[in-house]
Amino acid sequence: MANLGLSGSFTLGDRQVHRLGYGAMQLAGPGVFGPPRDRAAALAVLREAVASGVNHIDTSDFYGPHITNQLIREALAPYPADLVIVTKISARRGADGSWIPALSPEELTRAVHDNLRNLGLDVLELVNLRSMFDVHGPAEGSIEAPLTVLAGLQAQGLVRHIGLSNVTPAQIAEGRRICEIVCVQNHYNLAHRADDALIDDLARETIAYVQFFPLGGFSPLQSSILSDVATRLGATPMQVALAWLLHRAPNILLIPGTSSIAHLRENLAAAELTLADDAIRALDAVAGTVST
Ligand SMILES: NC(=O)c1ccc[n+]([C@@H]2O[C@H](COP(=O)([O-])OP(=O)(O)OC[C@H]3O[C@@H](n4cnc5c(N)ncnc54)[C@H](OP(=O)(O)O)[C@@H]3O)[C@@H](O)[C@H]2O)c1
């Protein structure tokens, strides 16, 4: 079993987590919609993650919708004391699986209560507000109105900590004037490095950067450089991609997603992989060679 302690630790909100965690989005059905193809396998992945030491799981009630959170509750409740479950709000799903912005006060409040109910919790440890000006990537626009609603839910004791997702530096600055922001969850990986400067800025402020699509998302990264480095190290390309992220900055927390126990074990073993300087130099060049 992998020693996740080797990935390092970071304070998320006020809880210590291993820097290598797990993202639960892949557990829902195809397109993150509907039930999983194999429910028993999905439950087994969650149990294996926690048994392996994972203490940071990323989810949302709009995965399924509702289904991923219900799987987490069935597999893991009563939850271990050290487990931090992070969720996100601001979208709902159409009957066709589409992602529809849901940012009115009523929708945000309902989303927090849906997460509480489906996860079986009295309080949500950390809720990310996902900006939806452009569903595919950060786009400018004020987040003041929805973030003020979420801060109000925090004041009511329903939410302990707040993060932002799919946001620009200007939105993070705006958000920090409204409430404490403990993490940012944006798209970033070996090949998609638009947030390089932002990550370093957040590291200086000791704010966690929890990237989504650490392995490339629905189409995992493919690069001859990555494969060559992996072959030299006797590791897999996905392990090298994760080890590079752990090396990239101390505030990076990983939530690779998988519906497979074999992939989960492979990904968690990346905690034990150390990259030498020549490997890092080679991997730094991947961004210029892969389109994302
Ligand atoms: N804030 C946001 O807007 C947002 C958006 C997307 C995701 N997220 C969060 O970020 C987490 C991570 O993102 P993600 O799951 O979409 O993408 P990811 O972690 O980059 O990659 C997941 C994909 O890689 C495959 N995979 C995983 N491990 C593998 C391995 N060792 N070898 C080969 N393939 C492997 C998975 O398929 P298998 O199931 O077959 O392993 C899946 O297709 C999500 O789970 C979710 O919690 C947040």
The ligand as a Gaussian input file, in Angstrom:
#p B3LYP/6-31G(d) Opt

LIG

0 1
 N      -14.135000      22.430000     -10.265000
 C      -14.412000      21.904000     -11.438000
 O      -14.937000      22.578000     -12.319000
 C      -14.072000      20.478000     -11.722000
 C      -14.147000      20.006000     -13.043000
 C      -13.787000      18.695000     -13.285000
 C      -13.363000      17.873000     -12.241000
 N      -13.314000      18.355000     -10.970000
 C      -12.787000      17.508000      -9.856000
 O      -11.467000      17.149000     -10.183000
 C      -11.304000      15.734000     -10.060000
 C      -10.248000      15.253000     -11.033000
 O      -10.634000      15.513000     -12.353000
 P      -11.115000      14.359000     -13.358000
 O      -11.444000      13.115000     -12.609000
 O      -12.170000      14.946000     -14.196000
 O       -9.866000      14.189000     -14.308000
 P       -8.423000      13.512000     -14.118000
 O       -8.189000      13.147000     -12.701000
 O       -7.466000      14.387000     -14.811000
 O       -8.556000      12.209000     -15.030000
 C       -9.568000      11.291000     -14.898000
 C       -9.506000      10.386000     -16.115000
 O       -8.270000       9.694000     -16.130000
 C       -8.500000       8.278000     -16.085000
 N       -7.477000       7.734000     -15.202000
 C       -7.345000       7.934000     -13.874000
 N       -6.258000       7.304000     -13.418000
 C       -5.676000       6.690000     -14.477000
 C       -4.539000       5.892000     -14.631000
 N       -3.742000       5.595000     -13.599000
 N       -4.243000       5.423000     -15.872000
 C       -5.029000       5.732000     -16.927000
 N       -6.135000       6.493000     -16.845000
 C       -6.456000       6.968000     -15.611000
 C       -9.903000       8.110000     -15.579000
 O      -10.486000       6.950000     -16.118000
 P      -10.775000       5.642000     -15.177000
 O      -12.026000       5.937000     -14.420000
 O      -10.945000       4.555000     -16.200000
 O       -9.573000       5.445000     -14.317000
 C      -10.589000       9.345000     -16.139000
 O      -10.961000       9.141000     -17.480000
 C      -12.703000      15.194000     -10.337000
 O      -12.850000      13.877000      -9.866000
 C      -13.577000      16.220000      -9.650000
 O      -13.684000      15.900000      -8.274000
 C      -13.646000      19.655000     -10.698000

